[in-house]
Amino acid sequence: MELDIWQGDWTLPSVDLTCLQVMAYAKFSGAPIKIKKTNWPLSRYGHLPVFRHSKKNTLTTFDNIVSYLQKQNYNADGELTSKQCSDIIAYTALLRDKLYPALLYVWWIDEKNYCELTRPWYAKVLRFPLNYFLPGHQQRAAQTTIDNLWTSDLIEEKQKELALYKDAQECLNLLSYRLGDNEYFFGNSPCSLDAIVFGFLAPLLKAPFQNAALQNHLKQCPNLQQFVQRILQRYFPLSPEELEVLKKKQELEAEEKKEFPHKWRDIILSGIFAAVVILAYAASTSKPNQKKKTTTRKCTRD
């Protein structure tokens, strides 16, 4: 069994929520899936993840992949009651209706996040020629999805943003209340709902967004934050090489942050010095011109 995925970043095994969901479920169920970080969705399926098991079985959605794995006796929901299985369906619908549109907005519609995080990240990891047109294509698709939530075209973009964030925050509050002090949503063992929630929350928690209103709300739910960290540490620990890269990155960021005030001081002093030099030069060149004009006037009078 193989799974093609988007690569990870910011201590995440993948930045894509569906890839994270499938990877988490595979870990929870014990399915021996070989992960392949391709960053290449240019196939007849058009997106990632892509799950393969023999030539006959190629699947691309979380629901279909989970259903297939369960038929292969890799079932993370085997111990759940019928009531709990019904709860999974209800919470999944809630997440897709209330949280997913807000995540689309955060990643693809918010101008600052798109220009400073989303587009540069995908442009960096994608190969030519996808790096030129795929981010824009994804942005337009996200905008269409958001616009279709409203029947009227008269609603302003800011109103849409506020409505999306309101629904998403209420959804996060419900998840936080449902999780409570438990490690996972149905006790001490993770199931498909934990995989689904993890996929939604992990990128929102870890990505370095410039506009981070929804991320900040998630951080105000400490049990959800701990839930994401718990799954990352137990099921997706960083390798020694990844830890070394992360350490160097943190040291570099700390050094840049330390030097930041000095850099601005040097820039300001350089600007002041340049301005003084320019003014001094302007003053020195204007005096001879004034004398020359005075002499000319005297000659005219004579």
C-alpha positions as CSV (number, residue, x, y, z in Angstrom):
1,M,0.0,0.0,0.0
2,E,1.3,3.4,-1.0
3,L,0.2,7.0,-0.4
4,D,1.3,10.0,-2.4
5,I,1.1,13.2,-0.3
6,W,2.1,16.8,-0.1
7,Q,5.3,17.2,1.9
8,G,5.3,18.6,5.4
9,D,6.6,21.7,7.1
10,W,6.5,23.5,10.5
11,T,7.0,20.1,12.2
12,L,4.0,18.6,10.3
13,P,4.3,15.4,8.3
14,S,2.2,17.1,5.6
15,V,0.7,20.5,5.2
16,D,-2.5,19.1,3.5
17,L,-5.4,18.3,5.7
18,T,-6.6,15.3,3.8
19,C,-3.1,13.8,3.6
20,L,-2.8,14.3,7.4
21,Q,-6.2,12.6,7.9
22,V,-5.3,9.5,5.9
23,M,-1.8,9.3,7.4
24,A,-3.2,9.6,11.0
25,Y,-5.9,6.9,10.3
26,A,-3.3,4.6,8.9
27,K,-1.2,5.1,12.1
28,F,-4.2,4.5,14.3
29,S,-5.3,1.4,12.5
30,G,-1.9,-0.1,12.0
31,A,-2.1,-0.1,8.2
32,P,1.4,-0.6,6.7
33,I,1.3,2.3,4.2
34,K,4.4,3.5,2.4
35,I,4.4,7.3,2.3
36,K,5.7,9.1,-0.8
37,K,6.1,12.9,-0.7
38,T,5.6,13.7,-4.4
39,N,4.2,17.3,-4.4
40,W,3.0,16.4,-7.9
41,P,-0.8,16.3,-8.3
42,L,-0.6,16.4,-12.1
43,S,-2.2,13.1,-12.7
44,R,-5.6,12.0,-13.9
45,Y,-6.8,12.4,-10.3
46,G,-5.7,16.0,-10.2
47,H,-4.9,16.3,-6.5
48,L,-3.3,14.6,-3.5
49,P,-3.5,12.3,-1.6
50,V,-3.5,9.3,-3.9
51,F,-3.7,5.9,-2.3
52,R,-2.7,2.8,-4.2
53,H,-2.9,-0.9,-3.4
54,S,-2.1,-3.1,-6.4
55,K,-3.0,-1.9,-9.9
56,K,-6.7,-2.3,-9.3
57,N,-7.2,-0.1,-6.3
58,T,-6.5,3.7,-6.5
59,L,-8.4,6.0,-4.2
60,T,-8.3,9.7,-3.5
61,T,-10.8,10.6,-0.7
62,F,-10.5,10.0,3.0
63,D,-13.9,8.2,3.2
64,N,-13.0,5.8,0.4
65,I,-9.5,5.1,1.7
66,V,-10.8,4.4,5.2
67,S,-13.6,2.2,3.9
68,Y,-11.0,0.2,1.9
69,L,-8.6,-0.1,4.9
70,Q,-11.4,-1.4,7.1
71,K,-12.2,-4.1,4.6
72,Q,-8.5,-5.1,4.8
73,N,-9.0,-5.4,8.6
74,Y,-7.3,-2.1,9.5
75,N,-10.1,-0.6,11.5
76,A,-9.6,2.1,14.1
77,D,-13.3,2.2,14.8
78,G,-13.8,-1.5,15.6
79,E,-14.5,-1.0,19.3
80,L,-17.0,1.9,18.9
81,T,-20.7,1.7,19.6
82,S,-23.3,2.5,17.0
83,K,-24.0,5.7,18.9
84,Q,-20.4,6.7,18.7
85,C,-20.3,5.9,14.9
86,S,-23.3,8.2,14.5
87,D,-21.5,10.9,16.4
88,I,-18.6,10.6,14.0
89,I,-20.9,11.2,11.0
90,A,-22.4,14.3,12.8
91,Y,-19.1,15.9,13.8
92,T,-17.6,15.2,10.3
93,A,-20.5,17.1,8.7
94,L,-20.1,19.9,11.2
95,L,-16.4,20.2,10.4
96,R,-16.9,20.2,6.7
97,D,-19.8,22.7,6.8
98,K,-18.5,25.2,9.5
99,L,-14.7,24.9,9.7
100,Y,-13.5,23.9,6.3
101,P,-14.8,27.0,4.5
102,A,-13.0,29.2,7.0
103,L,-9.8,27.2,6.5
104,L,-10.1,27.8,2.7
105,Y,-10.4,31.5,3.4
106,V,-7.4,31.6,5.7
107,W,-5.2,29.8,3.3
108,W,-6.3,31.0,-0.1
109,I,-8.5,34.1,0.1
110,D,-7.0,36.2,2.8
111,E,-4.7,38.4,0.7
112,K,-1.9,38.7,3.3
113,N,-1.7,35.0,4.1
114,Y,-1.9,34.1,0.4
115,C,0.8,36.5,-0.8
116,E,3.2,35.9,2.1
117,L,2.7,32.3,3.0
118,T,0.5,30.1,0.7
119,R,1.6,31.1,-2.7
120,P,5.4,31.3,-1.9
121,W,5.2,27.9,-0.2
122,Y,3.5,26.1,-3.1
123,A,5.6,27.9,-5.6
124,K,8.7,26.7,-3.8
125,V,7.8,23.0,-3.5
126,L,6.1,22.6,-6.9
127,R,8.0,21.7,-10.1
128,F,7.8,23.7,-13.3
129,P,5.3,24.5,-14.8
130,L,2.9,23.8,-11.9
131,N,4.5,26.4,-9.7
132,Y,3.3,29.1,-12.1
133,F,-0.4,28.3,-12.3
134,L,-1.5,25.9,-9.6
135,P,-1.6,28.4,-6.7
136,G,-3.7,30.7,-8.7
137,H,-6.0,27.9,-9.8
138,Q,-6.4,26.7,-6.2
139,Q,-7.2,30.3,-5.1
140,R,-9.9,30.7,-7.7
141,A,-11.4,27.3,-6.8
142,A,-11.5,28.3,-3.1
143,Q,-13.1,31.6,-4.0
144,T,-15.8,29.8,-6.0
145,T,-16.5,27.5,-3.0
146,I,-16.8,30.5,-0.7
147,D,-19.0,32.4,-3.0
148,N,-21.4,29.5,-3.5
149,L,-22.2,29.6,0.3
150,W,-24.2,32.7,-0.4
151,T,-27.2,33.1,-2.7
152,S,-26.7,36.9,-3.1
153,D,-23.8,38.6,-4.8
154,L,-24.4,41.8,-2.8
155,I,-22.7,40.5,0.3
156,E,-19.3,42.2,0.8
157,E,-16.1,40.2,1.3
158,K,-15.7,41.5,4.8
159,Q,-19.1,40.3,5.8
160,K,-18.3,36.8,4.4
161,E,-15.0,36.8,6.3
162,L,-16.8,37.6,9.6
163,A,-19.5,35.0,9.0
164,L,-16.9,32.3,8.2
165,Y,-14.8,33.1,11.2
166,K,-17.9,33.1,13.5
167,D,-19.0,29.7,12.4
168,A,-15.4,28.3,12.6
169,Q,-14.9,29.6,16.2
170,E,-18.2,28.1,17.3
171,C,-17.1,24.8,15.7
172,L,-13.8,24.9,17.6
173,N,-15.7,25.7,20.8
174,L,-17.9,22.6,20.3
175,L,-14.9,20.4,19.6
176,S,-13.1,21.7,22.7
177,Y,-16.2,21.0,24.9
178,R,-16.7,17.5,23.4
179,L,-13.0,16.6,23.9
180,G,-13.0,17.9,27.5
181,D,-10.1,16.3,29.5
182,N,-10.0,13.2,27.4
183,E,-6.9,12.3,25.3
184,Y,-9.1,11.4,22.3
185,F,-12.7,12.0,21.5
186,F,-13.9,8.5,22.5
187,G,-11.6,7.7,25.3
188,N,-8.0,6.5,25.4
189,S,-7.7,5.2,21.9
190,P,-7.8,7.3,18.7
191,C,-10.4,6.6,16.0
192,S,-11.4,8.0,12.6
193,L,-12.9,11.1,14.2
194,D,-9.5,11.9,15.8
195,A,-7.8,11.5,12.5
196,I,-10.4,13.9,10.8
197,V,-10.1,16.5,13.6
198,F,-6.3,16.3,13.6
199,G,-6.2,16.9,9.8
200,F,-8.3,20.1,10.2
201,L,-6.5,21.5,13.2
202,A,-2.8,20.7,12.8
203,P,-2.1,23.0,9.8
204,L,-4.2,25.8,11.4
205,L,-2.2,25.5,14.6
206,K,1.3,25.2,13.0
207,A,1.4,27.3,9.9
208,P,3.0,30.8,10.4
209,F,0.0,32.9,9.2
210,Q,0.3,36.6,9.0
211,N,-3.4,37.1,9.7
212,A,-3.9,34.7,12.5
213,A,-7.3,35.5,14.0
214,L,-8.6,31.9,13.7
215,Q,-5.3,30.4,14.7
216,N,-5.3,32.6,17.9
217,H,-8.8,31.3,18.7
218,L,-7.6,27.7,18.4
219,K,-4.7,28.5,20.8
220,Q,-7.3,29.7,23.3
221,C,-8.5,26.1,23.4
222,P,-5.6,24.4,25.3
223,N,-7.1,20.9,25.1
224,L,-7.3,21.1,21.3
225,Q,-3.8,22.4,21.1
226,Q,-2.6,19.5,23.4
227,F,-4.6,17.1,21.3
228,V,-2.7,18.0,18.1
229,Q,0.7,18.0,19.9
230,R,-0.1,14.5,21.4
231,I,-0.8,13.0,18.0
232,L,2.3,14.6,16.5
233,Q,4.6,13.4,19.3
234,R,3.2,9.9,19.5
235,Y,2.6,9.0,15.9
236,F,4.7,11.5,13.9
237,P,7.9,12.1,15.9
238,L,10.6,14.1,14.1
239,S,13.6,12.2,12.9
240,P,17.1,13.2,14.2
241,E,17.8,14.9,10.9
242,E,14.5,16.8,11.1
243,L,15.2,17.8,14.7
244,E,18.7,19.1,13.6
245,V,17.2,21.2,10.8
246,L,14.5,22.5,13.1
247,K,17.1,23.5,15.7
248,K,19.2,25.4,13.1
249,K,16.1,27.1,11.8
250,Q,15.1,28.2,15.3
251,E,18.7,29.4,16.1
252,L,18.7,31.4,12.8
253,E,15.3,33.0,13.6
254,A,16.5,33.9,17.1
255,E,19.6,35.5,15.7
256,E,17.7,37.5,13.2
257,K,15.2,38.6,15.9
258,K,18.2,39.6,18.1
259,E,19.8,41.6,15.3
260,F,16.5,43.2,14.2
261,P,16.8,46.4,16.3
262,H,20.4,46.9,15.3
263,K,19.5,46.5,11.6
264,W,16.9,49.2,11.9
265,R,19.3,51.4,13.8
266,D,21.9,51.1,11.0
267,I,19.2,51.7,8.3
268,I,18.0,54.9,10.1
269,L,21.5,56.2,10.7
270,S,22.5,55.5,7.1
271,G,19.4,57.4,5.9
272,I,20.1,60.4,8.1
273,F,23.8,60.4,6.9
274,A,22.7,60.2,3.3
275,A,20.2,63.1,3.8
276,V,22.8,65.3,5.4
277,V,25.3,64.6,2.6
278,I,22.6,65.5,0.0
279,L,21.6,68.7,1.7
280,A,25.2,69.7,2.2
281,Y,25.9,69.1,-1.5
282,A,22.8,71.1,-2.5
283,A,23.8,74.0,-0.3
284,S,27.4,74.1,-1.6
285,T,26.3,74.1,-5.3
286,S,23.6,76.7,-4.9
287,K,25.9,79.5,-3.5
288,P,28.0,80.0,-6.6
289,N,24.9,80.2,-8.8
290,Q,23.5,83.0,-6.6
291,K,26.7,85.0,-6.9
292,K,26.8,84.5,-10.7
293,K,23.2,85.8,-11.0
294,T,24.1,88.9,-8.9
295,T,27.1,89.8,-11.2
296,T,25.0,89.4,-14.3
297,R,22.5,91.9,-13.0
298,K,25.2,94.5,-12.2
299,C,26.6,94.2,-15.7
300,T,23.2,94.8,-17.2
301,R,22.7,98.0,-15.2
302,D,26.0,99.4,-16.4
